[in-house]
Amino acid sequence: MASAVVVGAGPGIGASVAARLAREGLAVTVVARSRATVRDVTERIERGGGTVRGLIADSTDEKALRAALDTAASADGPVELLVYNAALIRPDAPGELDARGQLDAWAVNVVGALTAAAHVAPGMAARGRGTILVTGGMPEPKPEYVSLSLGKAGVRTLVGLLHGAYGAAGVHVASVTVPGAVAPGGENDPDEIAAQYWRLHTQPREHWQHELVHGADPTA
């Protein structure tokens, strides 16, 4: 059975992606910093008939995050799909956050993704296969969301860097850009977004995308 880890498994995209992967037959581990979040997500997936493991780790705690990834691999085999969905979403105008606040946001939005990806990508490359998907957003920067805009720009750059480092060895790295607020039944329904993650994971190598914008016309 293939192993998948979802870091940042909150009640929206993270939970829906984890549920979709479990339905597809993957051994899924969800990672979140809140015990209550882990409990709620695992219970939801189990009610739907899926099997899931829940682990608690803060994405900014490098040691804890690496340990969670190692635990998942030890239990279910090497990670073949990593989804990084953690983000610090809050409004802040230019200069509103001090340097510490900006660094804290960057640690969640970008550095955690780098830590997780760098931990599993070498093994994926050695095996000649694997997928790393990062939740993107902010198709255009917004001055009322400075730290998030910077973070999502960083994610795009990170995807390119990881592809440059590991793509030739068979590791598919991509982001899913969500252009607005996520809500069930809306334009950005989390279950529909989850389908995009599965689509990227199962794309043939000759058709790999590195950024998929949810809701965009794929023929445009």
N, C-alpha and C positions, 0 to 999 in steps of 0.2 A: 504493500500500500504506500502511495506517495504521501509525504509529510508536508504540511503547510503550517505556517505561523502567521498570525495576524497580530501585529503590535499596534495598540491603540484601538482596542475592540470596544468602543463605546456603543450606545444604543442606536446609532444611526447607521452610517456606512460600515463601520467595523463589524457590527453584529450581523448585518445583512450579508456581507462578504463571507464571514465565517460560516454562516448558515448555508450559503450557496455551495461553498467548498465541501462542507460535510455532506450535503445532498449528492454531490458528484463523486463521493466515495473517498475523499482524501482524509487522512488522519490529521485533524485540525487542533492546534493549540492556540488559544487566545491569551494575549498578554495585556494587562491594564494595571494602572497604579492603584486603583481602588478595589478593595475586596468586594464591595457591593456591586460594582460594575461587572467584575468577573463572574460573580454568582448569577446576576440577572441574565447575562449573555449565555452562559453555559446552560442555565435552566431553560431558556427559550429554545436553544438548539436541541436539547434533549427532549423537550416536549414535541418537537417536530420529527423525532425519530433519529436524530443525528448523534454521533459520538464526538465528544470534544473534551479537551483538557484545558483547565484554566490555571494561569500562573499570574502572580502579582509581581510587577516590576515597574519602576519609573523609567521612562525612556531616556531620561537625562542621567540616570545612574548607570554608568558604563559597565561596572562589575555585575550589577544585578541583571541588566539586559543581556549581557553575554551569557550569564549563567542560565537565564530562562531559555535562550536559544539552544544551549547545550543540553538542557533537560529535555526539551522537545525532541532533539535529535537522538538522544540516548533511548527515549521511550519508543519512538516511531520510525527511526531511521533518518538519514541525512535530509535536511530541509531542501525540498525541491521547489517550493514556492514561498517567498517572503512577501508579505504585504505590510507596508509601513503607513499607518493611518493616524498616528499621533500628531496633534497640532494644538497650539495655544492660540485660540481665536478670541480676540478682544479688540474693540475699537481704540485707536490711539492716533492722534494728529501728530504732524511733525514736531518734534521736541517735547511732546507730552510725556513720553517715557524717558526716564533717565537711562544712563548707560547700562546699569545693572538690569533694568527691566528689558531692554533690547537684547542683552546677552541671554537672559533667561528664556525669552521667546525663541531666539535663534537655536538655543540648545535643544528645545523640543522640536521645532519645525524642520531643522536641517541636520544638526549634529547627531541626534538620535538615529536618524535615517542612515547617516554615514556609518555610525557604529554598527548597526544591525547588518547593513549590507556588506560591509568589509569583513564581518565575522563569518558570513555564510558563503560569500561569492567565491573565495578560493576553492572551497570544496566543490561547488557547482562547476567551476571551470575544470577542475581535475576530472570530474565525471562526464564533462562534455554536455551538460544540460542543467537548466534551472531558470527560474523566473523571479525577478525582483520588481515589485510594483509599489509605487509611492502615490499617495493621494495628493493631487495638486489642486490648484484653484487660482483665483485671481487672474483671469485671462488678461486683464489690464490692471496695473497698479492703481490703488485708490488712496488718496491722501488721508482719508479718515480711518484707514487700516494700514498704517505704516509698517508695523512689525510683521504682520501677516503677509503683506505684499512683498516685503523683502524676503521673508521665508519661502514663499512659493516661487519667487525668482531663483532662490538658492536651490530649491528642489529641482527645477528644470536644468540648472547647470550640473547638479549632482548626477542626474540621470545620464547626461551626456558624458560625464567623466567616467562613470561606472561602465557605460557601454564601451567607451574607448579602451578601458582596462580589461574587460571580461567578455565583450560581445563576440569577439572572434573565436573564443573558446566555447561558445554555445550558450551563454547566459543572456537571456532576454531581459533588458531593463527598460522600464517604461513608467510613465506617470498617467494617472487618470485625472484630468482637469474637470472639476465640478464648478460650473459658472455661477452658482448662486446657492441660496439656503436650501438645505436638504429637509424634505418633509414627505411623509407617506402620501401617495396620491397626487403629488404635485409634479412639476416639470423635472424636479430632481428627486425622484422617488428612490429611496436607498436600495430597494430590491432591484430596480432597473439599473441602477449604477453598479450593483454587484454583478450583474450579467456582463458588464463591460470588463470587469476584472477577469472573469472566466474566459471571455473572448480573447483577451490578450494572452492569457496563460496557454491557451490552446492554439494560438496562431502558428501556422507553419513558418519556419525561419525565413523563407523567401518573402513573406508578407509581414514581417515584424513592423509594428508601429512603436514609436518611442514616446509619443504623447497622444493620448486619445481624449478628445474633448467631448464630454457627455452632452448629448443633444445636438451635436453638429452633424451636418449632412456628410456622410463619408465619401460621397461622390463629388462634393464641392471642391 
